[in-house]
Amino acid sequence: MKSIIINNAEIELDLNKIRRKIKINKNDPIDKDLIKLFNDIKKIANPKGIYIPIVIDDIGENYIKTKNIILNSRILRENLKNTKKFFPYIATIGSELEEWYQNIEVVSEQYISNIILQEICYIMKDMLIKNIKNNYDINSASSMSPGTLKDWKLSERDKLLQLFKGDEKRIGVKTLNDNLISPIISVYGIVFEDLNDYNNCRLCPKENCPNRSADFEG
């Protein structure tokens, strides 16, 4: 199956939402810096995304197998046991914003910019999920990412990215050492049809995460 790529995505950013994440208001002295960075980023923004439908060949006790690649995770196996396919994805801010961000030298501006760029990346992820649901007639979908849970180790990342067969380069993504990818502000994982209301955040203990969508349940 072929990869599906979304380029030149139109992102609708909410300035007030960014204010809430940074914990400031319109009267805060730093708000003028936020507005300038917000507008600069909107002019440059060219986020990108990619996903690919993958058929499951085999499911074991603590793994799933596809195309001779084994992904080891009990929770992943549980989430996919009643479906025939899943969708590896990558969402990224794109090389344009990555280059711009690397030239920011003021620490406060780096912090504000990072919050905005993270928001763009997760909006791009949501666009990919919506596209998957529309194209494959899926009513409810959830996602998982290697490294966010102890059960699915970050070292599994490379096996997941192998499923794209190099197509990730078409959106400017490449792997780095230490389980990182470039652009640094990118997210990746799998999307799957979900009838059980799974939410990765409920199992993730990471504190003060600005992108948390559900409370940690332990």
Short mmCIF file of the C-alpha atoms (twelve columns), coordinates in Angstrom:
data_MODEL
# 
_entry.id   MODEL 
# 
loop_
_atom_site.group_PDB 
_atom_site.id 
_atom_site.type_symbol 
_atom_site.label_atom_id 
_atom_site.label_alt_id 
_atom_site.label_comp_id 
_atom_site.label_asym_id 
_atom_site.label_seq_id 
_atom_site.Cartn_x 
_atom_site.Cartn_y 
_atom_site.Cartn_z 
_atom_site.pdbx_PDB_model_num 
ATOM 1   C CA . MET A 1   0.000   0.000   0.000  1 
ATOM 2   C CA . LYS A 2   1.132   3.540   -0.752 1 
ATOM 3   C CA . SER A 3   1.874   6.310   1.700  1 
ATOM 4   C CA . ILE A 4   -0.520  9.253   1.864  1 
ATOM 5   C CA . ILE A 5   1.158   12.646  2.226  1 
ATOM 6   C CA . ILE A 6   -0.336  15.960  3.312  1 
ATOM 7   C CA . ASN A 7   1.693   19.035  2.322  1 
ATOM 8   C CA . ASN A 8   1.019   22.755  2.688  1 
ATOM 9   C CA . ALA A 9   -1.589  22.085  5.350  1 
ATOM 10  C CA . GLU A 10  -3.610  25.112  6.443  1 
ATOM 11  C CA . ILE A 11  -3.273  25.345  10.204 1 
ATOM 12  C CA . GLU A 12  -5.680  27.391  12.299 1 
ATOM 13  C CA . LEU A 13  -3.823  28.559  15.387 1 
ATOM 14  C CA . ASP A 14  -5.682  29.880  18.425 1 
ATOM 15  C CA . LEU A 15  -3.729  32.731  20.036 1 
ATOM 16  C CA . ASN A 16  -5.727  32.545  23.264 1 
ATOM 17  C CA . LYS A 17  -5.025  28.824  23.551 1 
ATOM 18  C CA . ILE A 18  -1.296  29.566  23.275 1 
ATOM 19  C CA . ARG A 19  -1.674  32.213  25.989 1 
ATOM 20  C CA . ARG A 20  -3.267  29.624  28.264 1 
ATOM 21  C CA . LYS A 21  -0.459  27.154  27.637 1 
ATOM 22  C CA . ILE A 22  2.163   29.791  28.424 1 
ATOM 23  C CA . LYS A 23  0.034   30.955  31.380 1 
ATOM 24  C CA . ILE A 24  -0.111  34.638  30.447 1 
ATOM 25  C CA . ASN A 25  -2.879  37.083  29.535 1 
ATOM 26  C CA . LYS A 26  -3.209  40.058  27.204 1 
ATOM 27  C CA . ASN A 27  -1.937  42.433  29.879 1 
ATOM 28  C CA . ASP A 28  1.269   40.523  30.491 1 
ATOM 29  C CA . PRO A 29  4.395   42.417  29.288 1 
ATOM 30  C CA . ILE A 30  5.533   39.338  27.369 1 
ATOM 31  C CA . ASP A 31  2.315   39.226  25.348 1 
ATOM 32  C CA . LYS A 32  3.706   41.560  22.690 1 
ATOM 33  C CA . ASP A 33  6.569   39.101  22.120 1 
ATOM 34  C CA . LEU A 34  4.067   36.281  21.835 1 
ATOM 35  C CA . ILE A 35  2.018   38.144  19.222 1 
ATOM 36  C CA . LYS A 36  5.101   38.913  17.119 1 
ATOM 37  C CA . LEU A 37  6.345   35.318  17.236 1 
ATOM 38  C CA . PHE A 38  2.834   34.020  16.606 1 
ATOM 39  C CA . ASN A 39  2.524   36.125  13.435 1 
ATOM 40  C CA . ASP A 40  6.058   35.315  12.247 1 
ATOM 41  C CA . ILE A 41  5.393   31.598  12.617 1 
ATOM 42  C CA . LYS A 42  2.067   31.793  10.779 1 
ATOM 43  C CA . LYS A 43  3.837   33.362  7.787  1 
ATOM 44  C CA . ILE A 44  6.434   30.583  7.591  1 
ATOM 45  C CA . ALA A 45  4.372   27.583  8.675  1 
ATOM 46  C CA . ASN A 46  4.339   24.664  6.243  1 
ATOM 47  C CA . PRO A 47  3.651   21.580  8.377  1 
ATOM 48  C CA . LYS A 48  3.591   18.174  6.753  1 
ATOM 49  C CA . GLY A 49  2.291   14.722  7.503  1 
ATOM 50  C CA . ILE A 50  2.421   11.185  6.208  1 
ATOM 51  C CA . TYR A 51  0.667   7.915   6.996  1 
ATOM 52  C CA . ILE A 52  0.461   4.471   5.447  1 
ATOM 53  C CA . PRO A 53  -2.129  1.683   5.859  1 
ATOM 54  C CA . ILE A 54  -0.463  -1.513  7.074  1 
ATOM 55  C CA . VAL A 55  -2.086  -4.958  7.174  1 
ATOM 56  C CA . ILE A 56  -1.378  -7.105  10.239 1 
ATOM 57  C CA . ASP A 57  0.084   -10.510 9.358  1 
ATOM 58  C CA . ASP A 58  0.246   -12.098 12.809 1 
ATOM 59  C CA . ILE A 59  -0.573  -11.300 16.437 1 
ATOM 60  C CA . GLY A 60  1.254   -12.996 19.302 1 
ATOM 61  C CA . GLU A 61  0.968   -12.745 23.062 1 
ATOM 62  C CA . ASN A 62  3.048   -9.563  23.315 1 
ATOM 63  C CA . TYR A 63  3.660   -8.492  19.728 1 
ATOM 64  C CA . ILE A 64  2.238   -7.850  16.295 1 
ATOM 65  C CA . LYS A 65  3.959   -8.773  13.046 1 
ATOM 66  C CA . THR A 66  3.703   -7.150  9.639  1 
ATOM 67  C CA . LYS A 67  5.945   -7.303  6.589  1 
ATOM 68  C CA . ASN A 68  8.553   -9.296  8.562  1 
ATOM 69  C CA . ILE A 69  8.710   -6.506  11.158 1 
ATOM 70  C CA . ILE A 70  7.794   -7.366  14.744 1 
ATOM 71  C CA . LEU A 71  6.566   -4.618  17.062 1 
ATOM 72  C CA . ASN A 72  6.844   -5.678  20.698 1 
ATOM 73  C CA . SER A 73  4.209   -4.357  23.084 1 
ATOM 74  C CA . ARG A 74  1.468   -6.053  25.057 1 
ATOM 75  C CA . ILE A 75  -0.696  -2.915  25.047 1 
ATOM 76  C CA . LEU A 76  -0.190  -2.486  21.306 1 
ATOM 77  C CA . ARG A 77  -1.201  -6.107  20.797 1 
ATOM 78  C CA . GLU A 78  -4.348  -5.611  22.908 1 
ATOM 79  C CA . ASN A 79  -5.316  -2.506  20.947 1 
ATOM 80  C CA . LEU A 80  -4.875  -4.180  17.567 1 
ATOM 81  C CA . LYS A 81  -6.193  -7.677  18.283 1 
ATOM 82  C CA . ASN A 82  -9.642  -6.951  16.824 1 
ATOM 83  C CA . THR A 83  -8.556  -5.035  13.733 1 
ATOM 84  C CA . LYS A 84  -6.875  -6.044  10.484 1 
ATOM 85  C CA . LYS A 85  -4.804  -2.931  9.848  1 
ATOM 86  C CA . PHE A 86  -3.196  0.080   11.462 1 
ATOM 87  C CA . PHE A 87  -1.707  3.344   10.232 1 
ATOM 88  C CA . PRO A 88  1.840   4.441   11.071 1 
ATOM 89  C CA . TYR A 89  2.053   8.236   10.878 1 
ATOM 90  C CA . ILE A 90  4.494   11.135  11.152 1 
ATOM 91  C CA . ALA A 91  3.493   14.758  11.712 1 
ATOM 92  C CA . THR A 92  6.160   17.464  11.527 1 
ATOM 93  C CA . ILE A 93  6.470   21.238  11.636 1 
ATOM 94  C CA . GLY A 94  8.563   21.020  8.459  1 
ATOM 95  C CA . SER A 95  12.094  22.115  7.623  1 
ATOM 96  C CA . GLU A 96  11.067  25.753  7.104  1 
ATOM 97  C CA . LEU A 97  10.036  26.281  10.723 1 
ATOM 98  C CA . GLU A 98  12.868  24.075  11.967 1 
ATOM 99  C CA . GLU A 99  15.436  26.368  10.321 1 
ATOM 100 C CA . TRP A 100 13.666  29.475  11.625 1 
ATOM 101 C CA . TYR A 101 13.513  28.078  15.162 1 
ATOM 102 C CA . GLN A 102 17.224  27.255  15.225 1 
ATOM 103 C CA . ASN A 103 18.013  30.944  14.706 1 
ATOM 104 C CA . ILE A 104 16.071  32.087  17.790 1 
ATOM 105 C CA . GLU A 105 18.635  33.111  20.431 1 
ATOM 106 C CA . VAL A 106 16.600  34.733  23.229 1 
ATOM 107 C CA . VAL A 107 15.626  32.107  25.808 1 
ATOM 108 C CA . SER A 108 12.121  33.489  26.419 1 
ATOM 109 C CA . GLU A 109 11.461  33.567  22.673 1 
ATOM 110 C CA . GLN A 110 12.727  29.999  22.347 1 
ATOM 111 C CA . TYR A 111 10.249  28.904  25.011 1 
ATOM 112 C CA . ILE A 112 7.288   30.715  23.438 1 
ATOM 113 C CA . SER A 113 8.187   29.518  19.947 1 
ATOM 114 C CA . ASN A 114 8.503   25.933  21.131 1 
ATOM 115 C CA . ILE A 115 4.989   26.030  22.606 1 
ATOM 116 C CA . ILE A 116 3.570   27.363  19.323 1 
ATOM 117 C CA . LEU A 117 5.484   24.852  17.201 1 
ATOM 118 C CA . GLN A 118 4.372   21.957  19.403 1 
ATOM 119 C CA . GLU A 119 0.787   23.112  18.912 1 
ATOM 120 C CA . ILE A 120 1.258   23.171  15.123 1 
ATOM 121 C CA . CYS A 121 2.698   19.655  15.189 1 
ATOM 122 C CA . TYR A 122 -0.246  18.252  17.152 1 
ATOM 123 C CA . ILE A 123 -2.757  20.043  14.939 1 
ATOM 124 C CA . MET A 124 -1.037  18.337  11.992 1 
ATOM 125 C CA . LYS A 125 -1.355  15.002  13.798 1 
ATOM 126 C CA . ASP A 126 -5.082  15.614  14.321 1 
ATOM 127 C CA . MET A 127 -5.433  16.384  10.602 1 
ATOM 128 C CA . LEU A 128 -3.813  13.050  9.754  1 
ATOM 129 C CA . ILE A 129 -6.169  11.190  12.086 1 
ATOM 130 C CA . LYS A 130 -9.178  12.951  10.567 1 
ATOM 131 C CA . ASN A 131 -7.934  12.059  7.078  1 
ATOM 132 C CA . ILE A 132 -7.515  8.410   8.072  1 
ATOM 133 C CA . LYS A 133 -11.016 8.269   9.568  1 
ATOM 134 C CA . ASN A 134 -12.571 9.817   6.465  1 
ATOM 135 C CA . ASN A 135 -10.658 7.711   3.942  1 
ATOM 136 C CA . TYR A 136 -11.137 4.389   5.725  1 
ATOM 137 C CA . ASP A 137 -14.634 4.878   7.153  1 
ATOM 138 C CA . ILE A 138 -13.480 4.717   10.764 1 
ATOM 139 C CA . ASN A 139 -15.816 6.190   13.357 1 
ATOM 140 C CA . SER A 140 -13.462 6.156   16.323 1 
ATOM 141 C CA . ALA A 141 -9.659  6.153   16.269 1 
ATOM 142 C CA . SER A 142 -6.862  6.339   18.835 1 
ATOM 143 C CA . SER A 143 -3.088  6.528   18.651 1 
ATOM 144 C CA . MET A 144 0.027   5.138   20.327 1 
ATOM 145 C CA . SER A 145 3.681   6.151   20.118 1 
ATOM 146 C CA . PRO A 146 6.825   4.164   20.959 1 
ATOM 147 C CA . GLY A 147 8.604   5.596   23.977 1 
ATOM 148 C CA . THR A 148 5.558   7.154   25.629 1 
ATOM 149 C CA . LEU A 149 4.915   3.975   27.627 1 
ATOM 150 C CA . LYS A 150 7.385   1.539   29.195 1 
ATOM 151 C CA . ASP A 151 5.505   -1.258  27.461 1 
ATOM 152 C CA . TRP A 152 6.454   0.051   23.979 1 
ATOM 153 C CA . LYS A 153 10.091  1.075   24.045 1 
ATOM 154 C CA . LEU A 154 11.508  4.048   22.147 1 
ATOM 155 C CA . SER A 155 14.003  1.671   20.527 1 
ATOM 156 C CA . GLU A 156 11.074  0.320   18.477 1 
ATOM 157 C CA . ARG A 157 10.963  3.621   16.581 1 
ATOM 158 C CA . ASP A 158 13.247  2.528   13.759 1 
ATOM 159 C CA . LYS A 159 11.160  -0.576  13.058 1 
ATOM 160 C CA . LEU A 160 8.048   1.575   12.854 1 
ATOM 161 C CA . LEU A 161 9.676   4.036   10.459 1 
ATOM 162 C CA . GLN A 162 10.874  1.176   8.236  1 
ATOM 163 C CA . LEU A 163 7.249   0.644   7.252  1 
ATOM 164 C CA . PHE A 164 7.364   3.903   5.257  1 
ATOM 165 C CA . LYS A 165 10.115  2.460   3.001  1 
ATOM 166 C CA . GLY A 166 11.857  5.819   2.774  1 
ATOM 167 C CA . ASP A 167 8.740   7.839   1.967  1 
ATOM 168 C CA . GLU A 168 9.260   9.867   5.162  1 
ATOM 169 C CA . LYS A 169 12.032  11.684  3.275  1 
ATOM 170 C CA . ARG A 170 9.366   13.172  1.015  1 
ATOM 171 C CA . ILE A 171 8.235   15.338  3.923  1 
ATOM 172 C CA . GLY A 172 11.802  16.140  4.984  1 
ATOM 173 C CA . VAL A 173 12.008  13.696  7.891  1 
ATOM 174 C CA . LYS A 174 15.178  11.759  8.638  1 
ATOM 175 C CA . THR A 175 16.395  9.673   11.572 1 
ATOM 176 C CA . LEU A 176 19.168  10.862  13.890 1 
ATOM 177 C CA . ASN A 177 21.146  9.175   16.638 1 
ATOM 178 C CA . ASP A 178 19.707  8.586   20.129 1 
ATOM 179 C CA . ASN A 179 16.256  7.748   18.770 1 
ATOM 180 C CA . LEU A 180 15.663  11.292  17.527 1 
ATOM 181 C CA . ILE A 181 14.318  12.447  14.195 1 
ATOM 182 C CA . SER A 182 14.643  15.680  12.249 1 
ATOM 183 C CA . PRO A 183 12.832  18.055  12.298 1 
ATOM 184 C CA . ILE A 184 13.114  17.748  16.069 1 
ATOM 185 C CA . ILE A 185 9.550   18.956  16.599 1 
ATOM 186 C CA . SER A 186 7.829   15.970  15.021 1 
ATOM 187 C CA . VAL A 187 5.552   13.273  16.397 1 
ATOM 188 C CA . TYR A 188 5.117   9.719   15.175 1 
ATOM 189 C CA . GLY A 189 3.316   6.538   16.091 1 
ATOM 190 C CA . ILE A 190 0.333   4.542   14.917 1 
ATOM 191 C CA . VAL A 191 -3.373  5.254   14.507 1 
ATOM 192 C CA . PHE A 192 -5.878  2.420   14.827 1 
ATOM 193 C CA . GLU A 193 -9.621  1.882   14.885 1 
ATOM 194 C CA . ASP A 194 -10.710 1.919   18.508 1 
ATOM 195 C CA . LEU A 195 -14.066 0.956   19.988 1 
ATOM 196 C CA . ASN A 196 -12.836 0.954   23.601 1 
ATOM 197 C CA . ASP A 197 -11.994 4.639   24.132 1 
ATOM 198 C CA . TYR A 198 -8.260  4.015   24.561 1 
ATOM 199 C CA . ASN A 199 -6.210  7.074   25.481 1 
ATOM 200 C CA . ASN A 200 -2.426  6.813   25.684 1 
ATOM 201 C CA . CYS A 201 -2.290  9.715   28.155 1 
ATOM 202 C CA . ARG A 202 -4.072  7.682   30.832 1 
ATOM 203 C CA . LEU A 203 -1.070  5.334   30.973 1 
ATOM 204 C CA . CYS A 204 1.671   7.964   30.549 1 
ATOM 205 C CA . PRO A 205 3.160   9.359   33.812 1 
ATOM 206 C CA . LYS A 206 4.900   12.353  32.180 1 
ATOM 207 C CA . GLU A 207 4.256   15.426  34.306 1 
ATOM 208 C CA . ASN A 208 3.408   18.942  33.086 1 
ATOM 209 C CA . CYS A 209 2.804   17.790  29.517 1 
ATOM 210 C CA . PRO A 210 1.141   20.638  27.557 1 
ATOM 211 C CA . ASN A 211 -0.435  18.134  25.157 1 
ATOM 212 C CA . ARG A 212 -2.031  15.846  27.754 1 
ATOM 213 C CA . SER A 213 -5.608  14.953  26.772 1 
ATOM 214 C CA . ALA A 214 -6.523  12.766  29.768 1 
ATOM 215 C CA . ASP A 215 -5.442  12.402  33.395 1 
ATOM 216 C CA . PHE A 216 -2.847  9.774   34.318 1 
ATOM 217 C CA . GLU A 217 -4.565  6.749   35.859 1 
ATOM 218 C CA . GLY A 218 -1.500  4.707   36.774 1 
# 
